[in-house]
Amino acid sequence: MSLFGFELRKLLFNKRTLLIAAAMAVVYAAIGFGTSYFLVGSGEAYKTYSALAAPVTGPLDARKADEALQSYEALKDRFGDNPEMIYYGTSSDPVLKFDVDYANYTGYVNEYHNGAASDSLSAPYGVNVLRGKLTELARDGKTNTFEYRSVKNQLDKETALGEPRFANTVEWGNLFTNWGDTLMLFVLFIPLAFIISSVFSREASTGMDNLILSSRNGRRKIVTAKIGAVAVTAAILLGIYLLATFGFGFLAVGTLEGWDAALRSVPAYVRAPFGFTNLQFTLVSALWVLLSGTVYALVVAFISSRLKSQMAALGVSLLVLFLNIGIAALGTGIQSALQWLSDFGVASFALVGEVFAGYKVYNVFGFPVPYYGALLVFMGAVIALASLGMYIGQRRRTVA
């Protein structure tokens, strides 16, 4: 235990890391508060939005839908036909923002039944579309195929969950964006990689590893202590991000309104195949970020164990972090060919928005396995291989 404490002090409880952690906490608090407070213009504007949303919380209100759609059409004359321009143009006006949100919600209800024109043929959506697809597959005698099982599974989930319901979830949507968008990779995972990349490489660069590896503690005990220190350090830094963005995000408006609303009332998760409430999904998301961040930290530690320069270890770690973003930038053809590599890259599995926002399955011996299930197996394998690699690498080291 004393060896673990020693390694933890070297990695986390030192002046440099504590200063970085303090600066990170300030940045995360600012992100949580700023993105939340100005989401609808101001704290007072949020109250206005909330008052407008309260009477129509629940299933689709046909009268309100007509009013919102008329308002939305008028906004097109003002801002053009670009939804993003309309969104940003009305973000400081709570009344117009509410009309836009409810008009969009009306579209989500229609998509629940009939899908959208932009949907891919390989990823159908909408209960009527899915029923039609099942009928087509049954007519062609393909009831014992992966495609049939996948479509039926999706239809069963959608039918059980029912139509999306409207609720004031703007703050919860903001929270899940902070935890599920690429911003997190820059403000959380890059500092995490910088801190963890020193765990082995700093000692190797100064020659201290020769003394440490030849000490009476033995290499296995030292590596075990380092792995434990890496996991605890990662958990603390990840926890700072989660607590700061959550706490200061809701502090900005002074309410947890919408905590018991369905996750599918959040626009970005309207197609999520889960019956979570927003509070339940917050817990799931937090655990997922902690797990995926720790997995990445162990990968960085493994890289550090193979290199003698912290900057080289950091460079390789950042390459691993942004690999699948680079693949996506190469075009749809290359991305399609490397889809597995893209799906299981850090910049995908670390973001809750990538993992939980839609129905996504893999064909495993003809049966649909959900994306998050495949990722759990994958991350477990990465933890085992990275840890084993550190043990083997240090055991084979030659002490000068």
Salt bridges, closest charged atoms under 4 A:
GLU7 OE1 - LYS10 NZ 3.45
GLU7 OE1 - LYS226 NZ 3.01
GLU44 OE2 - LYS47 NZ 3.48
GLU67 OE2 - ARG63 NH1 2.67
GLU67 OE1 - LYS64 NZ 3.26
GLU73 OE2 - LYS76 NZ 3.37
ASP81 OD1 - LYS76 NZ 3.55
ASP101 OD2 - LYS97 NZ 3.51
GLU111 OE1 - ARG271 NH2 3.05
ASP119 OD1 - ARG271 NH1 2.93
GLU147 OE2 - LYS133 NZ 3.31
ASP156 OD2 - LYS152 NZ 3.09
GLU158 OE1 - ARG264 NH2 2.98
GLU163 OE2 - HIS113 NE2 2.55
GLU203 OE2 - LYS10 NZ 2.13
GLU203 OE2 - LYS226 NZ 3.00
ASP209 OD2 - ARG397 NH2 2.02
ASP343 OD1 - LYS360 NZ 2.99
